[in-house]
Amino acid sequence: MKLLPAAAVLVWLGIMAFFAGVVAPAAFSTLDREAAGRFVSAVFPRYYAVGAALGALALAGLGVRFVLGPRRPWDGLPLLLVGVMLATTLYAWLVVLPAAHAAREALRQSAPAPGAVSTETLAFARLHRLSGLLNGTAMLAGVLVLAAVGLRR
């Protein structure tokens, strides 16, 4: 049970880094923008579901360790950080992703001139930035979890 939370967070971070650093850039550099957007949109629900499952696993493992193990004042920090990772992932998956899909569809329907800035374009850009911020927050929290768990040993 000691290694389970750190392993879950490490795998989760690896998936996030691989998607952000390899999958998305490869999609947008090899496919046309519309096809790449559809591909990434198809991957995101699975990406978030796997993250949520790994987050629940890490949270459960840390919760058991916190309840059953000897405690020091900072032992709750990894639990809190995994909670942040899970909350940002769930919010991105269940709130931001559907709103981004709706904004992308509205953008498609409005078909603005290339280079034009419409309200649909601005809405999608705002949601895209929010998604990136949430994922970045989850990644930073994950790195801090690994540091905190490593210091605990």
C-alpha positions in Angstrom: 0.0 0.0 0.0 3.0 2.3 0.4 4.0 2.5 -3.2 0.5 2.4 -4.7 -0.3 6.2 -4.3 3.1 7.3 -5.7 2.9 4.8 -8.6 -0.7 6.0 -9.5 0.4 9.6 -9.5 3.6 8.8 -11.5 1.6 7.0 -14.1 -0.9 9.8 -14.2 1.8 12.4 -14.7 3.4 10.3 -17.4 0.0 10.1 -19.3 -0.4 13.9 -18.9 3.1 14.6 -20.2 2.8 12.2 -23.1 -0.5 13.6 -24.2 0.6 17.2 -23.9 4.1 16.7 -25.3 3.6 14.0 -27.9 0.0 13.1 -28.9 -1.5 16.6 -29.2 1.5 18.2 -31.0 1.7 15.2 -33.4 -2.0 15.4 -34.2 -1.8 19.1 -35.0 1.4 18.8 -37.0 0.2 15.9 -39.2 -3.5 16.3 -39.5 -5.5 19.3 -40.7 -6.7 21.5 -37.9 -10.3 20.2 -38.1 -9.3 16.5 -38.0 -6.7 17.1 -35.3 -9.4 18.9 -33.2 -11.8 15.9 -33.7 -9.1 13.4 -32.8 -8.0 15.3 -29.6 -11.7 15.7 -28.7 -12.2 12.0 -29.0 -9.2 11.2 -26.8 -10.0 13.7 -24.0 -12.9 11.8 -22.3 -10.7 8.7 -22.0 -7.8 10.8 -20.9 -9.8 12.4 -18.1 -11.5 9.0 -17.1 -8.1 7.4 -16.7 -6.8 10.4 -14.7 -9.9 10.2 -12.5 -9.4 6.5 -11.9 -5.7 6.9 -11.1 -6.6 9.9 -8.8 -9.2 7.8 -7.0 -6.7 5.0 -6.6 -4.0 7.4 -5.2 -6.5 9.1 -2.9 -7.7 5.8 -1.5 -4.1 4.6 -0.9 -3.1 7.8 0.8 -6.3 7.9 2.8 -5.6 4.4 4.1 -2.0 5.4 5.0 -3.2 8.5 6.7 -5.8 6.8 8.8 -3.8 3.7 9.7 -0.2 5.0 9.8 1.7 7.1 12.3 1.1 10.8 11.5 3.2 13.9 11.4 1.8 17.4 10.8 2.7 17.4 7.0 1.4 13.9 6.3 -1.9 15.2 5.0 -0.2 17.3 2.3 -0.1 14.5 -0.3 -3.7 13.7 0.4 -4.7 17.4 -0.2 -2.6 17.6 -3.3 -4.1 14.5 -4.9 -7.5 15.9 -4.0 -6.5 19.0 -6.0 -5.4 16.9 -8.9 -8.6 14.9 -8.8 -10.8 18.0 -8.5 -9.1 19.8 -11.4 -9.4 16.7 -13.5 -13.1 16.2 -12.7 -13.9 19.9 -13.3 -12.0 19.8 -16.7 -13.7 16.6 -17.7 -17.3 17.2 -16.5 -17.6 21.0 -16.9 -14.9 22.5 -19.2 -14.8 19.7 -21.8 -18.6 19.8 -22.6 -18.5 23.6 -22.7 -15.5 23.5 -25.1 -17.3 21.0 -27.3 -20.4 23.3 -27.4 -18.2 26.3 -28.1 -16.4 24.4 -30.9 -19.7 23.4 -32.4 -21.0 27.0 -32.2 -17.8 28.1 -33.9 -18.3 25.5 -36.6 -22.0 26.6 -37.1 -21.1 30.3 -37.3 -18.2 29.7 -39.8 -16.4 33.0 -39.2 -14.1 34.3 -41.9 -10.5 33.0 -41.5 -8.7 35.2 -39.0 -11.9 36.9 -37.8 -12.4 37.1 -34.0 -16.0 36.1 -33.1 -17.6 35.6 -29.8 -17.5 31.8 -30.5 -13.8 32.0 -31.1 -13.2 33.9 -27.9 -15.4 31.5 -25.9 -13.5 28.5 -27.2 -10.1 30.2 -26.6 -11.1 31.0 -23.0 -12.1 27.4 -22.4 -8.9 26.1 -24.0 -6.8 28.3 -21.7 -8.8 27.2 -18.7 -8.3 23.5 -19.7 -4.6 24.1 -20.0 -4.5 25.9 -16.6 -6.4 23.0 -15.0 -4.1 20.4 -16.5 -1.0 22.4 -15.5 -2.3 22.7 -12.0 -2.9 19.0 -11.8 0.7 18.3 -13.1 2.3 20.7 -10.6 0.3 19.1 -7.8 1.4 15.7 -9.0 5.1 16.7 -8.9 4.6 18.1 -5.4 2.8 14.8 -4.3 5.8 12.8 -5.5 8.2 15.2 -3.6 6.1 15.0 -0.5 5.8 11.3 -0.6 9.5 11.0 -1.2 10.4 13.2 1.7 8.1 11.2 4.0 10.3 8.1 3.7 
